Amino acid sequence: MRLTIKWLMWFVGIGVYVMFLGGVFYYNLFKWTFDEKLKQDVIDKVKTYAPTMRTGLLNNANAISFEEYDIMTELSKDERITSMIYLSRQGKVRWHKESRFIGVGWDELQKQVPPPTDAISQAYLSKMPKVRQVKSEPFYEIAIPFSVRGDIIGIIDLLVSRAGAEVLIGAAMRKYMFGAVGVLFLLGLPLYFFFHHYVISPMDSLRESVEGVSLKNFDLRFPPRTDEFGDLAGSIVRLMGKMKVEIDGISNRDRTYKEAEQRWWRSLLNIIVPGNNYVIVVDENNSILYANFELTQGMDAKNIHLLDVVDSQQQTLLRLVGQAFEMPDQPVEGEAVFKGQNLNVKVLHVGQTAETNRTLILFYPRAGVSM
């Protein structure tokens, strides 16, 4: 996989991960903010009517006044408030959306319509407004007590819907998502150009420079740089310099070894092979190492292959060479035509490894035939 694609996948993956964590954080932040605002708005709205409601509770604990009735009607128009219960200090229902419950005691009302939470009892005990989340429902129960000189004279209980808050939270989260994607794009674009210009392009240039290196040309054509790529190019240049020295050394050693071996064969075979015999020594590639006769006008023995000297049509000689390969260290004898003469042939193949294989071919006259 290309490095650019890997970088892009990592960037997108990390960006999505950060967006997800940010989304969780902002969702809870928005939820808390809008829920708190919803609760406080409802409590503040009721508190604006608190003086009138206290007056009504003190003047007549059994029946609701016209002013209180108007307040109940006004609160009922609020779309956030789905139901209300208005209780006096004796626990009698002063107002309910169902008129049959008006005047009913709190104990009797609980039997017929169980309260969703314990907000009313907690507000009565603490003498402070209490807010409770209705379990598994998108509602808050808000109980607000009215007190005079520390004595509870009445309580209003409101069931408030979170639907409006959910709409606001959804709108805020959509804005967050659009903003997060935009930030990811705006951040990723310059990062991509930076990555491509300072990482990918130098890597491609260095790759092309390395591909242009060969055994004949160890020059790395890469522009000088002062960054990490410049250091890497310098390391490659030093490595290729060492390789060139090693290859030159191996080549020189091989050349010296071949020249020494040719002198060895020349000295040895000049002593033991009569002058009227022909001898050829070939290496593992069937290139001629030594011959005691002139091979080809203007050519050196080390550049000549055996087939350049021995006609490929001389199947008998080639068959003897093949047998010698199958029977190493054992001479194979036969007859062949060489240099226009019918000669006896001895072929000996020696060597333990492919690099040290040598084959000696000796042509000598038949008995009774002079050359």
N, C-alpha and C positions, 0 to 999 in steps of 0.2 A: 504494500500500500504506500502511495506517495506521501512524503512528509507533509505536504500542504493539506492533503485530505485528513491526515491524522490530526494536524493542528486545528483544522476547522471543526472536526468532530469533538475534540477536547474542548475547544472554546465554546461551542454550542452547548455541549453537555454541562460544563461548569456554569455557563450563563443560565441555562434552564434550572440547574440546581439552586443557584443563588436567587433566581426569580421565585422559585418555589418557597425557599426559606423566607424571602422578603414578603411574599404573598401571605404566608401564614402569620408573620409578624404584623403586617399592615391590616390583615383581616381582623385579627384580635384587637388591634389598636382602634380601627374604625368601629368595631362592634362595641367596644367599651365606651368610646367617645360618644357615638350616637345614642347608645342606650342610656348613658348617664345624662345626656342632654334631654332625652325623652322623659326620663324620670323627673329631672329637675324642673322642666317646663310644666309638667302636670302639677307638681307640688307647688310651684310658684303661682300657678293659675288659681289653685284652690286657696292659697294664702291671701290672694287679693280679695277674696270673698269672706275670709275668716271673721272680720269684725261683725258683719251683718249676720252671719250664721251663729256667732256667739250670742249676739243680742236676741235672736230668735229662740235659741235654746234656753236662755235665762228667763225670758218673758213667758214662754209657754213650752213646757217640756213634753206635752202630750200631742200638740198639733203644730204643723208647719205653718209658718207665716207666708204671706203673699211674696214678700221679698225673698224668702228662702226658696219658694216655689219657682220664682223667676231664675234664681241661681241654678237650681236643678235643671230647669229647661235649657238654660244657656250651656251648661256643662254637657247635656245630652247631645247638643249639636256638634260637639267636638268629635270628629271622625276617629280620633285615637281612642276615645273612651267608649267601650262596648257595653258596660253595665255599671250601675252605682247602687250602693246601699248607704242610707243615711240613718244613723242610730242616735238615740238620745241617751242620757246618762242612766236611765232605768233599763236600757237595752231594748227599747221599743223601736220598731222600724218607722221612721218619720217619712221616708220616701223610698220608693222602689219602682222600677219600670213596670212591674205588675201590681196593679192597685190592690189585689187581694191580699198582698203581704203587708200593706200599710197597717200599722198598729199591732202587728204580730210581734211577740217577744223573740229575742235573739235565740233562745234555746229551741223554741218551736221552729224558727226559720232554719236552723242548722239541721234539724231532722228532715225537713222537706227539701231544702237546697243546701247540701253540704258545701262549705267554703272550699275554694281550691287550695288555699294555703293557710298558714297560721298567722298571716299578717295582722289581722284585727286583734287577736289576743296579744301578740307581741307589741303592737302599738299601744294597747291599753296598759300593759305592764311597764313599758319603758317611757310612756308619755311623749314619744317621739314618732315622726313618720317612719313607717316601715315598708320596704319594698321586697317582694318575694317573686321569684320566677315560677310560673306555673309549670309543673313537670310535664315534659313532652308536648307543650303547647307554646305557641308564639305570643304569650301574654305575660304581663306583669300585674300582680295584685299590689296596689298601693293603698295602705291604710293611714289616714291622717287624723290624729286626735285633736280636739279643741279643749283647751283647759283654761281655767280661771283660778289664779292663786294656787296652782299646783294640783287642782282637782279636775278630773276628766268630766266634761259636761256633754260630750258628744263625739262621734267618730263618723267620718265619711270614708267608705271603702270603694275604690275604683278598680275596674278591670281594664287595663290599658293594652291595646294591641301594638305589637312590634312591627306590623306590616310596613309602616312608613319608614321605620329605621332600617328594615331589610332592603327597601328600595334605595335608600340613601347609601347603604353599605355596598349594594350591588353596583350602583353607579360609580362609587369611589373605587371599587376593585377593578371595574372596567377601565377607568382612567389610569389606574396603577399599571394594569397589564399593557395598555398602549404605550405608556411612558417607559415601562421597563424594556419592552421590545425596541422602542426607539433608542433608548440609551445603549442597549446591547448592540444595535446596528451601528450607531454613531461611534461607539467605542471599538467595535470589531473592524470597521473599515480602515481607520488609520493603523491599527495594529496589524492588519493583513498586509497593507502596503509596506509597513516597516519590516515585517517578517519576510515578505517577498523580495524587497530591495536589499536588505542587509543579510539575509540568510540564504534564500533559495537561489537568487541570481549568482552570488559568489560560489555556491556549491555547484551549480550547473557549469559555470566558467572553469572551476577547478576540475570537474569531471572531464570536460572536453580537453583540458590541458593534459590530464593524465592519460586519456585515450590517445593523444597524439604522440605519446612517448613510445619508442620502439628500441630494439636492441642496437639499431644503427644510430639512433638519435635519442640521447638521454636529456635533452634540453626541455625543461618544463616552461612552456610559454604561458605564464600566469602573471598578471600585473602585480607589482609590489603593494602590499597592504600592511598596515600596522596593527590590525586586529587579530583575532584568533585564527581566521582563515589564512592570514599572512604567516602566522606561526606554523599552521598545518602545511602550507605550501613549502615553507622552509624545511620542515621535517621530511617531506617527500623528496625534495631536491637532495638533501643529505643522504637519504636512503638510496636514491637512484645513483648517487655518486659512489656509495659503497658497493652497490650492485655492479656498477661499471668496472670498478677496480677488481671485484671478485671475478667477473666474467673475463676481463682481460687477463687476469692471472691464470684462470682455468684454461683459456685459449692458448696462452703462452706455454703453460705446462704441457698441454696436449701436443702443441707443435714441437716442443722440445723432446717430449717422449717419443713422438712419431719419428723425428729425425734421429734420435738415439737408436730407436729400434731398427730403422733402415740401415744405419751404420753397422749395427750388430749383425743383421742378416747379411749385409754385403761382406763383412769381414769373415763371417762363419762360412757362408756358402762359396765364397771365392777359394777357400782352402779345401773344402771337401767335395766340391762339384767340379768335375773335369770341364775343360773349356769347350768341348764339343757337345755338352749337355745344356739344355735350356731349363731354367727354374723360375717359377713365379710364386710369390708369397702375397696372399690377400688378407685383408682384415675382416672384421665381423660384418662389414657392409659390402664385402667383395670388391673393395677398392684395392688397387695394387699398392703394396708397401715396398716391394723390391722385385726387380727382374734383372737378370744378368745379361740382358741384351737390350738393344735399342727398341723402344716400344713404338712410338709414333713421332714423326718428325716435328720438332718444335713443342712437344708436350712433356711435362714432368710426370714421373710415375705416380706421384701421389694424387694426381688429378684424373687418373684413368681407371675406368671400371674393367673388371675381368672380361665382360662381354665386348668391350672395345678391342680386345686383343684376340680373344677366342671367338671364332665364328659361331653364332647361335645355331647354325645348321649342323655343327659337329655334335650330334646327339650322343655319340659314344663317350666323348670327353665329359659332356655335361652330366651324363648318367653316372660316370665314375665319381664326379664331384658330389653328386647327390648321395651315392653310396657311402662316401667318406663322411658326410655329415651324419649319416645314420650309424656309423661305426667309428666313433671318435677314438683317437689314439691308436688306431689300427690302419696300416697302409692298405690301400686298394690299388690293384694293378690291372692294367689293360693296355690296349693299343689305340692310337688315334693319329690323325693326320694333323701335323703342325708345321707351319712354314713350308708347305708343299712336300713334306716328307712323312713317310710312315714310321712312326716312332712308338717305342714303348712308353707307358705313362705310369707313374706312381703318384697317388694322391693321399696326403695325410692331413687329417683334421684334428687339431689340438685346442685345448682351452677349457677352463672350468666355468666361466661366466660368459654372458653375451658380449661383454665389453672386451674380453681377452681371447675371443675365438680367433684362431689363425688357421689358414689352409695353405699347405705347401703343395705345389704341382711340379713334378719333375719329368721332363722329357729326355729320354736317352735313346741312342740308336739300338736297333736290334742287333743281336749277336751275328757277327760276320758281315755287318754292314757298316761301312765307314762314312763319316759325314764330311 
